[in-house]
C-alpha cells in the first residue's frame, strides 16, 4: 500500500484513497481483504476516504450523544428520591461524559479535532441520538432511560465493539463495561417502581408509553431506507443492520417489560411471530425521526442551550490549561538550550 508522511493531528497522509486515484483499486482490494479476515484497521493504515468519513460521522454522533445523554438525567440529580439513587445517578452522568471524551479521542485519530466536533455540536450543525431530543418529565423517565435506552445502546455498542476500526472498538469495550452498570441500575429502578404503589407503577407505565416511539427509532432507519448500512456492513464497521439490532433488543427486553406488568402502546401493534421467530410492529415514521435528529425535537433547543452554556462557562479552564502548556513548552525549550 502507498503511504506518505503524517498530516495534521498525527493523521496519515495517504495517496490513492479516493476512487479514480492512482493505486486506489489495488489499495482497496488489500484493505477489504484485511477487513474480511477480521483484522483491525489502525490510524496509520491505508483506508478509503469514504471509510474514514463514515467513521468520523458515526463516532462524532456517538460522542455527542454521550454528552447530550447526560443532560436529561443530570437535571434530576437534585431531585433523586434517595441518597442511594442520587449517588448512582451522579456516577452514571460522570461515566457518560467520560465516554464522550474517549469517543472524541477516537475520532481525532481520523483527523478531525475535538474542538471542531464540539463547536459543530453546540452550533447545531452536528447530530446526536434521537432519544436525547426529548424531555425527562418524571423520575420514571430517568428509570426508563437508564434501563431501556441504555439496553438499546448496549445492543449497538457491543456489536460495534467487534468492528474493524481499532481505536473505536477498543474504546467501546471499556464503555460497554460501564454501560452494563447503568443498565443494572436502571432495571433496579424500574423493578422498584413497577412493584411499588399503584401511583409508582402508573408513573412508570406512562414513561414507557411516551418513550416507546423514540426507543423504536433508536437504532436508526429501517434497512429498506437506510443510506449507509450496506457500506458499513461491507467494511465491517457495523456487524448487524439497524433492523437486526432492533430485533435483538425486542427479543431481549419485550419479555422483561411484560414480566414487570407493563405494556407498550397498542398503536405499535407489537406481536411475536412464532413461525419466523421475530417481532412484528408498525414501521416507525422515519421522516419524523429525521426531523427530530436535525434539531427539531421537543428538547432540542434546551439541550444545545445547556451544552453551549457549559462550554462557555468552562472557557477559563481551557485558557488556563493552554497557558500552562505554553509555559511548560517555553521552559523545556530554555532547559534544552542550556
Buried (B, 14 or more C-beta within 10 A) or exposed (E): BBBEEBEEEEBBEBBBBEEEBEBBEEBBEEBBEBBEEEBBBEBEBBBBBBBBEBBBBBBBBBBBBBBBBBBBBBBBBEEBEEEEBBEBBBBBBEBBEBBBBBBBBBBBBBBBEBEEBBEBBBEBEBBBBBBBBBBBBBBBBBBBBBBBBBBBBBBBBBBBBBBBBBBBBBBBEEBBEBBEBBBBBBBBBBBBBBEEEEEBBEBBBBBBBBBBBBBBBBBBBBBEBBEBBEBBBEBBBBBBBBBBBBBBBBBEBBEBBEEBEBEBBEEBEBEEEEEEEBBEBEEBEBEBBBBBBEBEBEBBEBBBEBBBEEBEEEEEEEEEEEEEEEEEEEEEEEEEEE
